[in-house]
């Protein structure tokens, strides 16, 4: 094993798991990693099985990890588990196969017959790993993700009517738009409202108002792991011209904040806005992730 050692989860691994995950994710188009405090919450639940988390060490250093979860059994169907492909630091690629093989062996011993995984071209080498390990495509997730280079945005649009979000004045109307287009439940709304106060990542909350109504809005949200990327989140517009104006303003913000590209997610009722978003000269568009499966 070239000096590598595999371990199942132990209390105290969370900080290193988050560190490794963030370092690996910085090279992805969509960089994401569960933070350590959230990992601690998950791993402290009574139904958590530490044997479903696998870690690879070189000496005392954690250099990679892989997570799985056994799914609730359905009558008459094979036992399934979900798997997220390994996050492994550069120069330790050998750990990828070691972690995967250990995870499959463990799941087999627990009676699992089918592994499912969600694969995205936005997340490093996950598509290559799905092919390498013999996973088969099942279906796309019902959403779209666009990438939009800041250099491709038309900054000549008139942005004079755009103002900053006023929480006292705009919050109630904004929540109604989020409920309508994002189909968010009360718990999700509560978290979103709390996140509005995150001054580090909430770079700008933009509003266009006409006759006392919000006719355009977007939230410029910096990726906390990869600072050269940001989301144009919870974007709403009653007319495509407002979308173009919001994008122009976002481009100016991006240059100040050294953002290279934006990510735009369409799901639920926002999928009806596909044609309008594609007028922005997006660089990439496809379902954000796809489901793959493998029998073991």
Secondary structure, DSSP 8 states (H G I E B T S, - for coil): -TTEEEEE--TT-HHHHHHHHHHHHTTSSS-----HHHHHHHHTSTT--GGGEEEEEETTEEEEEEEEEE----TTS--EEEEEEEEE-TT-THHHHHHHHHHHHHHHHTT--EEEEEE-TTSTTHHHHHHHTT-EEEEE-SEEEEEEEGGGS-TTS--TTEEE--HHHHHHHHHHHHHHHH---HHHHHHHHHHTT-TTTEEEEEEEEETTEEEEEEEEEE-SS-TTEEEEEEEEESSHHHHHHHHHHHHHHHHHHT--EEEEEEEGGGGGGHHHHHTT--SEEE-S-EEEEEE-
